[in-house]
Amino acid sequence: LILCIFKCKTLFNYEYFRPSLLTSVLCYVTDTNEESKRASRLTIVEAIIFLGVLLGNMSCNFILPRTDTTQVFVISASFAALATVIVIICVDESVIVPENVSKCDQLRSLISPVHFCKMLKTCFKKRTCKGRRILLCLISMLVLTVFTYNGSASVSYLFERERFGWVLQQHNVYDSANIILSISGCIIGLTILKKFFNFSDMALIFLSISSGILDASLKAFASAGWQMYVISAIALFRILASPLTRTMITT
């Protein structure tokens, strides 16, 4: 959350985490939680990431007009340093390292290509009950959903400025509302649809992907700014597929 607050590229578009950091977070959650709790915990991680981006978007409307981009990057670096300190002090290591392994050996192992080769072999090795086919399908779904979401996010401000004449502040307000609706969709999907109505993970993933298709299709034909808010409210389940797909991959 701290690292996300000012994780904005000159405050015009954002990226959550670096891929290696996000991978580490997902692995840590998987290592430290039971299988039955992974879906909810990974969804919480996704919601916190969006919450951090929300805080960054809202704060930039006040900070950038009163400062400059240099000071914004200094603030961003300070939050990244604070997040690093918190990780070092407060987060326990989930991987047990033998005492006879030195720090140099750990660092050498970290950058070793052996792990990359092992990861590829794990993805493509034969499994029972068509496990390899299911795993590759889940990975493909995750790649496509992340690709489409990040692709649309990178051009959203350009689209809104061209279609509606929005300035940066208006885009940030809409983006913040969009994030709030996305977080609400995660909460509703897990607490109401999954727990009380017994929706399966695949049913929720299908609902999420359908919401994403509906979101992109309707926005392409939007002719007024208020319609963007209505469309985001209709397609509030669109980010739910990502944590649920990761959960199914881990199981």
N, C-alpha and C positions, 0 to 999 in steps of 0.2 A: 504493500500500500504506500509506504513512504517513498519507495523508488519510483512508483507510478505517478506521484502527485505532480511532478514537473517533468515527466518523461514525454515531452512534446518537442518535436523538431521545429524550432523557432515558432512554436505555438500555432502552426498552421495545420499540420497533421501529426498523428501520433503513431507510436509503435509500442506494444505492451512491454515486453521484455526482450532482451536479446534471446535468440533461440536456445542457447546453452543454459541460460539462467532459468528459463521456463521449463526446460527439460529436467533440470535439477529439482525444481520445485515439485513437479509432477512425480518424479521418482521418490522424493522424500515423503510426499503424501501417501504414495503407494506402499512404501516400506513401513510406515508408522501407523497404518490404519488397517483394520480388518476388512475383508472383502465386502462385507455387507454395508460398510460405511463409506466406501470409496466414492460412490456416485455423488453422495451429498457433499463430501469433503472437496472433491474436485470441482463441483459446481460452486461451492463457497469460494474457492480460489479464483475461479472465473469471475464471480461477482465482485470480489475484492479488487481484481485488476481493473474492472470497469469503474468501480468506485474511485480508484486512484485517478483514472483518466478524467472522471467527472470533476474531481476536485481541481485537477490541473486546468481543465477547460474553464471552470468558473473563476478560478483565481487569476487566470491570464487576462481577463477583461479588466481587472483592477491593477495588475502589476505592470503589464506592458505599456499602457499609456503614460505611466508615471516613471518608468525607467527606460532601459534600452535592452537590446538583445544580449549584450555582454553580461549585464547584471542577471538576466534570466538564466543564462547558462551557468553563472556562478551559483545561483540558487539551486539549479538542477544538480550540479556537481556536489553541493553540500548535502543534499538529500541522499544522493547515491552513497556518499561517504558515511552518513548516518546509518543507512540501511546495512552497509558492510559491517559497521561496528556492532549493530544489533545481532546480525547473523553470527559473528564471531563469539559474542558474549552469551547470547540467549539460546541459540539453536544447537541442540546436541546432534552429534554425528550419528546417522542411521546405519552406516556401514562399519562393521567391526574390522579394524586393521590389526593384523598380528603385531606383537611388540617387536619382533625381530626385523620388521620392515622399516627402513630408514625413511626420512623425509625425501631424500634424493630419489630413492626408489619409487616412492609414491608419485613424485612429480614426473619421473621418467615414464611411469605406467600411465599417467594421465594423458600424455601426448603420444602414446604408442598407437600405431595403426592397427594393432591386434584387436582392440576393442571395436573399432569400426568394422573390421571383417567379421568379428563375432556377432555384431548386431545384424549385419546382412544375412549371415547364415541362420540366425534365429528367426528372421522374418520368412525365409524361404525353405526352411527344413520341413520335411514331411511330418504330418500330424494325423492323429486318428480322428475319425468322424468328420472328415473334410475340414479339419481345423486350419490348415494352411490357406485354403480358399476363403474361409470366413475371415481370417486375419488380414489377408490382402485386400479383401473387399472393404473391411473397416478402415484400413489405412487409406485406401483410395477415397472413401467417403470423407475422411478427415481432411485430406489434402484438398479436395474440391471445395469443401465448405470454408476452410481457412482462406483458400485462394480467392473465392468469390467475395468473401466478407472484406478482406484486406484490399482487394482490388476496387471495390465500390467505395470503401472509406477513403482511399487515396484521391479519388476524383470528386467526392461529394461536395467539397467547398467550391470547386470550379463549376460544377453543375448548378449549384444553388446561386452562385453569383451571376452566371449567364442566364439562367431561367427566371429568377425572381429578383435579381439585383441586390442580393443580400451582401452586407459587409461582414467583416470577421466577427464582430460582436454578435450579430444575429445568427451566424453559423454556430458559434459556441453555445448560445442559448439553446438552439435546436438540438445540437449534439448532446448537450447535457440532459435535455428531456428524453432524447432517444436512449441514452445510457440508463436513465432511471427506469424507463419502460422495459429495457432488456433485463435489468436486475429483477424487476417485478415478475417478468416472465419466468426466470429461473426459479424464483421462490414459489410461484403458483404451480409450476410444473412439478416440482419435487414434493411440496407439502400437500397440495390438493389432488392433483391428477395421479401422482404415483402412490401416495400413502392412503388416501381415502377412496379413490376410484380404481386403484390397482392397475394403472397403466404400466405396461412393460417398458423396458428401456428402448426397444426397437420402435414401439408405438410413439414414444416421445420424440425419438430421433426423426421419425417420419413426419410428425407434427411440426418439428422445428424446421426441417428442410422445406416443407410445404409453406411455412410462414416466410422463409427466406425468398422463395420463388414469388410469393404474393407481394412481398415488400418491394422487390426489385421491379416487378412488372407494373405495379401501380405507380411507383415513383417516376417511371419513365414517361408517364402520361400526365403527371401532376401539372396543373396550370396556375396554382396559387400556393402561397407559403403555408397557409393553414392546413392544406391537404397533406402536407408532409407529416404534420403532427398526427393527423387522423390515421394515416397509413402506418406510422410507427406503432400506434396504439393497437391497430388491428393485427399486426405481425409481431407481437411482443415475444413470441417463443423462438425467434430466429437464431439465438445464440445457444440454445439449450443442447443442440446436437454435439457441440465440441466436447464438453466434459463427459457426456454420456458415452460418446464413441471411445474416448480415452479409457473410460471405466471398463467397457467391454473388451478393449484390447488387453488391459492388465489382467482380466480374468480368463 
